[in-house]
């Protein structure tokens, strides 16, 4: 019996991602997973919900964003000396204070800071930094630098600790694969590149649809009620192979119905915001639409890639900063128009920063500490933490001043209302990032 319960839980927790990622259910899953427990075993309710509660949006800047060209120490002579070609003149940056300012193309972000809706966490990193894209990204996403192989992420463990039995839409990642950060051991959120890809198109689709909507008025020949045939209704009954298969069909159909809702939301969504073309802009637009549509999702995840700027960095990074700023501007205009800006927090991160000195190809190589952005009407705006010294370097790299796990702990405790120690393994100092 234990094996049966485990099988069913695995289907609930892992199967939804499978449905979202593929166009059909494999035959072995569709036909042979019959020995499962009754529908009473798992109550898929989500508490709290992102439908009208707090929402977190994570933006991953993939490739190692150059923090020194994003939040620029324009008043530091070392900056201009070490970056004679790719550095930005003091007169072109959007000044935050008398030492640092934002990239010339980050005007919309500077405006949000001025309006009290954005903050910069300075010098974020971790001890003994790793400069491999893959390893450092795993560290940031798992929040466990000490473990070489990790199977769960910090947000996945948040789901595990607070959302077991939740609607699978508790977390959504826009992309082909679910990032490690979102993967839990017991809860597996959804990932899809386009809303139309998030649907079930299995061999018995019509039957699945019928099972979700037919009433329970006709008892079986035994006169005893079979497993419930109305989604959400539960009855304690004897387990039968037919009933178990019906339950799996209903579970599979949940993904179909969720897909239909997401597609309906996207088709009906209208906005005056001008999102930039490309996957990043469309990903943010999809997230805005789903927030407006009242989905129960608590965490959304989108990515912007291309930051591995080893050569000719200036033009490429300038374009990325413009694309980033346009997406941020459009998204937060959407949130304000929806009147959802008070309950949405956005966090950005990259797997590492870049080295302080430009290289021979007018680019930058893999480095260490870099800034993180926080956006939202509940954010304590401005600068958080201390900018790393450009005169006291570690073999050419910045020394971090803020541990990234302190940012995570602050978000978990102050925004997601969850204890951070079970998620992060230790109690890290928190930062004053939001108004509570």
C-alpha positions, 0 to 999 in steps of 0.5 A: 500500500505504501508503494501505491501511495508513493506512486500516486504522489509522484504522479501528482508532483512530477506528472504535471511538469511532464504534461506541460513539457510534452505533447503526449503522455507516454504509453507506459504512464497512460496505461500502466500506472494503475496501482494507486491510492484513493483520491482522498490521499492528497488534497491539492489546495494552495494556502496561501495563494498568489491569486490575491496574495503576494507574488515573487517574480525572479529574473535571471540574467544568464551569462554573468552580468557585468555589475560594474557596467550596470551599477557604475562607480562613476566617481572612482578613478580606479574604474576609469583607469581599469576600463579605459575603453568599455567604461562609461563617462560620469556625465552619461550615467543616471546618478543615484548618489555621489559615487554610483549611478546606473548604466545610460540605458537604465533610465526607466530603472532610475525612474523607478528608484526615484519613485520609490519602487526599486532598490539596488543590493550592492556587492552580492556574492558568496565565500570562495566564489566559483567562476564556472557558469554551470557551477556558480549558477547551481550555487545561486539556484540551490543556495547550497555552495557546500554541496557539489550535487544538488537536486533541489533549489531554494524556491523548490524547498520553499514550495516543499515546506509551505505548499505540499499538496498545492495546485501545481501552478504554485510556481511557473517558469517561462522557458523550455526547462524548469530551473533548478531554483524551482525544483523541490523534492516533493513539489514540482512547479510547471515550466513552459515556453509558450502557453499553447505548449502547456496542455495535454494532447494524449490518446484519450483526450475526449474521455479525460474531458468527460471524466472531469465534468460528468456527474455522479448520479448513476451508481455502479452495478454493486450499488456502492459509489465508485471513485468520484467523477466530479473534479474536487469531490472526494468520497472514501470508497473501495479502490478499483482499477477503473476508479484508479485509472479515472483518478489518473485521467482526472489528474491529467485533465487538470493540466488540460484545464489549467492550459485552457485557462492560461490560453484564455487569459493570454488571448483576452489580455490587453495592455498598453505596455510596450514590451520589447521583442524577444523571449524576455519581453514576451515572457514578462508579458505572459507573467503580467497576464497570468497575474492579472488573470488571477492564477494561484501562482506565488512565484514566476521565473523568467530569463534574459541571456547573452551576458557572457561578454568576453569580447567587444562588450560595450555594444552587446551590453548596451543592447542588453541593458536597453532590453532589460530596461524596456521589459522592466518598464513595461512590466511595472506599468502593467502592474500599476495599471492592474493595481497589483504593484503593491503585491508583486516583488521582482528580484534579479540575479546573475551567476557572477559578475565580471572582473574589474579590469577590461581584457585585451578584447575589450570585454570582461572575464568571469568575476565575482560580486555583482548587484541585484535589483529589487522592484515593487511598490513595497520595496525600500528604495535606493541603495542597500549594502556597501559597494565593494572597494575597487582598490582592495581586490582579490586577485583582480576581483571584487570582494563581496559585501552581501551574501546572496543568501541574506537576500533570499532569507529577507525575501522568504521571511519579509515577503513570502512569510516563510521561515528561511532556515528550513529552506537555506539550512542556516539563519542568515542575517536579513536586510531591510528590503521591503516595508512591512 
